[in-house]
Amino acid sequence: MKDINTSAFAIEVVDLVKKFGNFTANDHLTFNVRRGEIFGFLGANGAGKTTAIKILCGLMAPTSGQVVVAGYNVMTHPELVKQNIGYMSQKFSLYEDLTIFENIRLYGAIYGLTANEIRQRSDTILRKLGLLKDRSRLIKTLSLGWKQKLAFSVAMVHHPKIVFLDEPTSGVDPVTRRQFWELIYEAAADGITIFVTTHYLDEAEYCDRVTVMVDGHIKALDTPAKLKKQFNVDTMNEVFLNLTR
Amino acid sequence: MRILFYLLQKEFIQIYRNKTILRLIFVIPVVQLLILVNAATLEMRKQQLSVVDEDHSPWSKRLISVLDASPFFVVGKNDENVLSAKKKIEKGEIDFLLVIPQGFESSLMSNEQVKIQLLANAINSQQAQLGYAYLQQVIAGLSQSFVKETYGVLPQAGIVTTFSYWYNPELNYKHFMVPGILVVLVSVVGMFLTAMNLVREKEMGTIEQINVTPVRKWQFIVAKLLPFLLIGLFELALGLTIGKLIYQIPIEGSLWLVFAIATLYLTGLLGLGLLLSTISSSQQQVTFVSFFFLLVFILMSGIFTSVDNMPEWGQKLNLLNPLYYFIDLMRAILLKGAGLSDLWKQVTGISVLAVFLFGLAVLNYRKTI
């Protein structure tokens, strides 16, 4: 296996195939994600985005193909991959019956942070989100927008090299979506690679490069500007419609 | 170890915040012990007995009064003929019918064989057997009294059976039941709580966030098992206290041994609960499957019926039944005061099951689908 630490890529995927019975969710995907870039993964519902992201995170085994994340093969060293990535699921998955701080503490500890580090990072997170007074609030009392921002922060509590976001802004109001993308930019500025799936096409404009998936295939992969030029249109929305039609 | 500590902390906070579980933990043992021990009784008391006395002699009257005086029978109004009394059995109004034929006293006097007839409602065969055995005892006693009072000496005994009931001299049925009910209690509470807990994380989706971390499988499974193991031990302690205070159950053996074995037992049983929850995807599924296992375990365990009466294949099957070992061990330690050296066979059995089931739960838990 190629050693990625010397390469410019955070994620390397070659010929990834995932089949569920007769259904092929991912059909020979091949792509690289550069270090520090915001990589958008677009596609309609059922295009195979979530399946791909779960395979990259080691939550699901691929049928065939090679997946190297943060320098480690996901099949052979899943635990090393997991130590170096953060993941935010499509379905909110923090503990609703724990407080904000208890969730941060739990995940901080699982990733091996010391009690001191946990306290510091939780303070940083809470200050950044303006939740300092809500440290001891139960998660279930928060609104969806807060939940999503918090889930993102918890996914980054251990300062991972790569963070995977699966439709992080679905169901969230436009203001909160904007704030959420500010958080993403901040993380990217710290050198963290962002892998984000979405079906909001305006969000695609915020990405360095985007991939458009259709029925398990990669139909396009380039910067938003080049894609728009290629199809001779003004918005990513039109690019998407051109590709999926 | 540090990670395990934080995982356990999380589990305990969640249990503490779940008021339903807290209430169940305290209410279930009290209700089960107060109601079940008294209700689930095999004791024979106050059986309705009708007598058709065709002899009307002093000794027949004496037989009736002896039966009436015993706690087992309540003698109803005498019936005039056998037919109408039989009807009562058919209707379920009486449990036993005793027919004392004419000439009962005279045959007693002339030292002939005494013939009386007992009709029992044998729908409950155990009860019918016990009633029959008891009546035989009473009549044997009566004929002894007769000989003694008539000849002033005890009859020459051929073979005299004497009884002495070991370990439970008063034949206190509750002393026998409490340890069994306690085991059922600890099992039901422990297994359901454990199984539901892990599947709930699947349903809520929280397990995915855990699976994407480098947490080790054994850490996660131990953190899921240990809190409920401690709850189980707490239930056992609470149950033993209730048993001691209310039913005065004897505690002949070592309590340390009881709790050490309970720990082994719970590791196995909760391991099974976790194993079932690793293969289930909803709380509904896991409840149903756990219920199935528990029901088979409980009914085969010997809590209500003697394992020795089971067919041989049933007894062999019981070697896989954790409840069978634990109920047997509990009764042996509490009632007989048995020690480890007497019980090594069962302790080995329960240990093997514990290692096997817990190991299987860890192995079968998948972080990757």
Interface residues (C-beta under 8 A of the other chain):
Chain A: K54 C57 G58 L59 M60 A61 P78 E79 L80 K82 Q83 I85 Y87 S89 K91 F92 S93 L94 Y95 E96 D97 L98 E102 R105 L106 Y107 A109 I110 Y111 G112
Chain B: R2 I3 F5 Y6 L7 Q9 K10 I13 Q14 R17 N18 M204 G205 T206 I207 E208 Q209 I210 N211 V212 T213 P214 V215 K367 T368 I369
